[in-house]
Each structure stands twice: as structure tokens, then as C-alpha cells.
Amino acid sequence: MLSNDLYTNMILYEIDNPVRGTVIKRPSLYCKTPYVADVKIENGEDIMGHSPSLGCCGLADSGADVIMSKMTGNKTKTSHRIELSIQREGCNETIVGVNPKLGETIAERALKNNCIHGLENILSYARETTIMTSRFDFTGIDEHGVPFIMEVKNVPLADYVDVPKKEKKKAWENGVEIKTIQVEWTREGKCKFMRNDLPIHLVDESGPI
């Protein structure tokens, strides 16, 4: 396994010119799709923001403080996209990624920088590959010449409930492994790699746990 100390604080992604604001209403008063929210940004201007994760269990719903990116192009009704949520508990503040597509981009950067345990020094990879009737986030060839398929899930909220043993055995028999990386976001929109050894395992050396 690579040393987390070697890669900790590596910048995997950075949002250009992040804009902070507060969600006033979702769905928007002016555009009724649940994917659009009315947001008041720091300078007092009211804008419409694309909320790709809907309300994300309150992280991107009315009253939430969020960090957005500026959208480009003239075909969208929204000027910004909600990327991060600012969560506070007492004196502590946590910046949470709430845009699911960002997870795929960060996973790609992690793959390129050998930050995913078991997928270091891969030979090749491709995004959004169709196999038969299914499309996968990533496919590739690992350093030993073995093909792999990788699906990415952004996890804004987690308590790490263990997987039932029956489901672990089923996943293991079908070649499934869970790879995890933890990142840390800053108010400046920088995503830093933190660790890749979270305690989520389907197998040990002898087989299913």
C-alpha cells in the first residue's frame, strides 16, 4: 500500500473562482425543477443555481450555505452550479462535496496519481465505457495486466455501517472490492487527498469476512 503520508494534502482538484452563497429556496420560485435553487450570493445578488444532488439531505436545501462554480454557455437557465456545502457544528466547520459528478473527476485524478490502493501504476483506463447493455464510470487494465471496472460514488454523509456477511460473500464471489479515499475540501474550493485506508473491507486473506 502507498504511504498516506506521502500523498496527504496533494491537491486533486480545484474549483475556479468559487462563489459562496445561501440557498433561499429549492425548487426555485422561477424554475420549478427540483434541480434548480434560488441562491443569494455574497454580494447580495440573487441567482439561480443548478443543484445536481437535489437537496442532498439538507446539505443543499433552503438555508444551506454553499460554494458554487460559475457555469459557462448560454443554454442553461442557471448561472452557477452548487458544488460544496458548508456545515458547522459548534466551532467546527466542514466543507462537503455535494456534486456527484465531481466524485468521478476526483476519482480520475486519484487514479492518475496512484492514490487508490490496489490500483497503483495502472497501464490504461477509459471513462464511461459501455459493456453490453451497461455503462461504467471507468474501465482499465491494472499494472498486472488484469482488467478492472470501477464505479464511483460520492459520499457526502456516512456512518460506515458494516455490510451483512451474506452480502460480503456475494460481492466477493463476484469479484467486487470496495476502494475508498477520503478528501478534504477548503473554502477556497481546493480538494486535498487525505487517506485511502478507511476500514471498509469485504475480504481478508482467507476469504469473506
N, C-alpha and C positions, 0 to 999 in steps of 0.2 A: 504494500500500500504506500502511496506517496505520503510524504510528511505534510500534515496540515500547516505546520509552522512555516514551511517553505512557500506556501501559496496564500496563506491568510492575508487578507487586505488587498489581494490582487483585484483591480477594477475589471469586472466582467462586462459592464455596460454603463452608459451614462446618457441620461435624458438631456437633450439640447434645450437650453433656455427654459427650465421648468417654471411653471406658473402655479402659485398657491391660491387656493380659494375655499369657499364653504358651500356645500350643496344646499340649496334653498328648497328645491322641490324635485322629486322624481316619481313618475314621469313629468316631463316639462309641462308647464302651463300652455306652451305654444306648440309643442310637438308631442303627441300623445304616446309615442312608442316608449316602452319602459327602458329602452337603451339610451334615452336622451334625458339629461337632467339640467335644470336651471342652476347656475353656479354664480356666486358673487366673488369676483377675484379681488386681489389685494388692493388694487387701485380704486375699488368701489364700483367697477363696471359689472353689469350683469351680462353673462354669456350663456350659450347652450353648450354643454359638454357631452361627448359620447361616453357612455358608461358601459363598456363591454362586458362587465361582470354583473350587470344589473345593480342591485343594492348590496350584494356581497355580505349578507347577514349584518347590515348596518354600517359596514365599512365605507360604503359609497352611497349611502342613503341620506335623506334630509338631515341636516345638522352636522354631517361629517366634514371634517377638514381634509382636503385632498391636495395632491400635487398633480398637475396636468402637463401634457406636452401640447405644443401648437400643431394643429393639423394643417396640411397643405392641400391645394387643389380647390376648385370651385364647385365640385359636385356634391359636397356634403353640406348639411344644414347646420352642422356644429363646427365651431372654430377651434375647439380643444378636445383632447381625449384624457379621461381620468386614468392615471397610471398607478398612483400610490395613495394610500390613506394614512393620515397622521393620527395615531392612537396614544392617548395619555392615561396613565394610572398614577395618581399622586404626583410625585416629582419625576416619574419615569415617562419617557416618550419613545415610541416605536414606530418606525416607518414601514408600512406593509405594502407589498406589491399586490395590486388587485386586477391588473390587466392580464388575462390568461395567456395571450399571445406573447407577452414579454417573457413568460416562462420558457417558451420554445427558443427565443432568441438567446436568453441567458444560458440555456442548456447547450446550445450550439457553441457559444463562447467557451463554456466549461469543457466541452468535448475537445475543442481545438487546443485548449491549454492543459489537457491531462488532469482535470480536476474531478473526474468521475472515476471512483475506484472500480477497477476491473475493466475499464475502457481507456486505459492509457495507451498512447502511441498507436492508435488505430491506423489502418492502411488507407481506408477510404470511407466516405459516408455521403448520403444524399438526404435531402429533406422532402417530406410529403411524397412518399413513394407509394404507388398503387400495386398491390399484390392480389391477384384475382379480383375479388369484389371489395377488398378492404384497402383503405389508405392509412398509412402510418406516418407519424411525425418524422421519424428518422429510420433509415436502414444503413447498414455498413458492413465492413469487414474489420475484425479486430486484429491485433498485432500477431496473432497466431494463425490468421487466415480463416477464422471461423465467422460466418455471417451472424449479424445481430439485427434485431428490430427493437426500436426504442420509442415508447410513448411517454410524453411529458405531461405532468400535472403540476400546475402551480398551486401551492398550499398556503393560503393566507391565514387559515385557522387550523390548529391541530392539537390533539392531546395524546397522540400516539397510542391509541387503544390497540392491544395486540390482536393479531389475526387468529381466528379459530384454527386449531391444529388440522382439522379436516381440510380447510381451505388452503392452508400452507402446503399440505401434502399434494393437493390437486394442482396448485400452482407449480410446485417443484417438479412434479411428474411431467408437466407441460413445458418445462424449460423457462419458467418465469423467475426473474430475480428483481428485487426492489433496490434501486440505487437512489441514494438521497444526497442532496447537497444543501447546505444552509448558507444563505447570503444575508447581507445586511445592507439596507438602504439608508442613504443620508438625505437630509432636507435639500441638498444641492442636486439630488437626482442621480447620485452615484451608487452603483450596485457592487458591493465588495464580497468576494468569496470568503467564507468563514470556516466551514468544515464539511467533510464528506463521510463522517463516521457515526452518523446518528444511529441509535440502536434499533433498527428495523431489519430483521433477518427472517428469511423463510427456512434456511437450512444451516446446519453446522457441518463439520467434516464427516459425520456419519450419516447424514441424510436430513429429512424434515425434522424440525424442532417440535 
